[in-house]
Amino acid sequence: MPRQTVTGQQQRAELLAVEALGFIAADAERLGRFLVLTGLEPATVRTAARDPAFLAAVLDHIVGDEALLLAFARDSGLDPGEIVRGCRILRGPDWERDTA
């Protein structure tokens, strides 16, 4: 795959993760649960959002909860599969043990 395409996919996936973070933050209950699960403080989320690994974790959080995934897909007008693909792009290749 050409480097430009990979970079473009990565950038789109990161933008999707930022959008997902906004979706989470827009609801106090969703945000509270996310903060509890991540151990972050509200003041540190903005700094963490600059880290690609954190953005991968945001999409992983969304994808890991089917109701949340469907709600975000509906809210963003995306197919849930696009969100799952974005999550895979940000996570990187699976380890061999993850595919067994």
C-alpha positions in Angstrom: 0.0 0.0 0.0 1.5 3.4 -0.9 2.8 5.4 2.1 0.4 8.3 1.3 -2.6 6.1 1.6 -1.5 4.6 4.9 -0.8 8.1 6.3 -4.2 9.3 5.0 -6.0 6.3 6.6 -4.1 7.0 9.9 -5.2 10.7 9.8 -8.8 9.8 9.1 -8.8 7.3 11.9 -7.3 9.9 14.3 -10.0 12.4 13.3 -12.6 9.7 13.9 -11.2 9.1 17.4 -11.3 12.8 18.2 -14.9 12.8 17.1 -15.6 9.8 19.2 -14.0 11.5 22.2 -16.3 14.5 21.6 -19.2 12.1 21.5 -18.2 10.6 24.8 -17.6 14.0 26.4 -21.0 15.3 25.3 -22.7 13.0 27.8 -21.9 13.2 31.5 -22.6 9.5 32.1 -20.5 8.3 29.2 -17.7 10.6 30.1 -17.8 9.5 33.8 -17.6 5.9 32.8 -14.8 6.6 30.4 -12.8 8.4 33.0 -13.3 5.7 35.5 -12.1 3.0 33.1 -9.1 5.0 31.9 -8.1 6.4 35.2 -7.8 9.9 33.7 -8.8 13.1 35.2 -11.0 15.5 33.2 -8.1 18.0 33.1 -5.7 15.5 31.5 -8.0 14.3 28.7 -7.0 17.2 26.4 -3.3 16.4 26.8 -3.9 12.7 26.4 -5.8 13.3 23.1 -2.5 14.3 21.5 -1.2 10.7 21.9 -2.1 8.3 19.0 -2.2 5.4 21.5 -4.8 7.3 23.5 -6.9 7.9 20.4 -6.7 4.1 19.7 -7.9 3.5 23.2 -10.9 5.9 22.6 -12.0 3.9 19.6 -11.3 0.6 21.4 -13.6 1.8 24.2 -16.3 2.7 21.7 -16.0 -0.6 19.8 -15.9 -2.7 23.0 -19.4 -1.7 23.9 -22.0 -2.5 21.2 -24.6 -0.1 22.4 -22.1 2.7 22.6 -20.7 1.8 19.1 -24.2 1.9 17.6 -25.1 5.1 19.3 -21.9 6.8 18.1 -22.4 5.4 14.6 -25.9 6.8 14.5 -24.8 10.1 15.9 -21.9 10.5 13.4 -23.8 9.1 10.4 -21.2 6.3 10.0 -21.5 2.6 9.4 -20.3 0.8 12.6 -17.8 -1.1 10.4 -16.0 2.2 9.5 -15.5 2.8 13.2 -14.2 -0.7 13.7 -11.8 -0.2 10.8 -10.6 3.1 12.3 -9.9 1.3 15.6 -7.9 -1.4 13.8 -5.9 1.2 11.9 -5.0 3.0 15.1 -4.2 -0.2 17.1 -1.9 -1.4 14.4 -1.4 -5.0 13.3 -2.6 -7.8 15.6 -0.1 -9.9 17.4 0.1 -13.5 16.3 -1.4 -14.6 19.7 -4.4 -12.3 19.1 -5.3 -14.0 15.9 -5.2 -17.6 17.2 
